[in-house]
Amino acid sequence: MIDTVAARERLEARLQALTSKLTEIDEDLKEHGAEADFEERATEIAGDEVLEGLGLQGQREATQIKAALQRIEDGRYGICVQCGEEIPEKRLELLPHTPLCTDCMADR
């Protein structure tokens, strides 16, 4: 049986860490200005693209975590949103925010 209390704690801790990291990324992106020379600005732009990618990835994960927390609230946590079958506990241990069982994920 899935321990939803432990799952909620893990998800909330990860969401808090992600939120903190996303704030840092946002602040870093705002700091880069036009005062740098051409070479420095080119390096900053490349770094900004990496930060933006990390930010988008973090936002997607945060959205998935919020959805998983909602499934806990609704009593649907651990049930595949696609096929309705139970998600294996080992999968939830590795990816506590996953909405899909192994079979449905493989079909994607």
Secondary structure, 3 states (H helix, E strand, C coil): CCCHHHHHHHHHHHHHHHHHHHHHHHHHHHHCCCCCCHHHHHHHHHHHHHHHHHHHHHHHHHHHHHHHHHHHHHCCCCECCCCCCECCHHHHHHCCCCCCCHHHHHCC
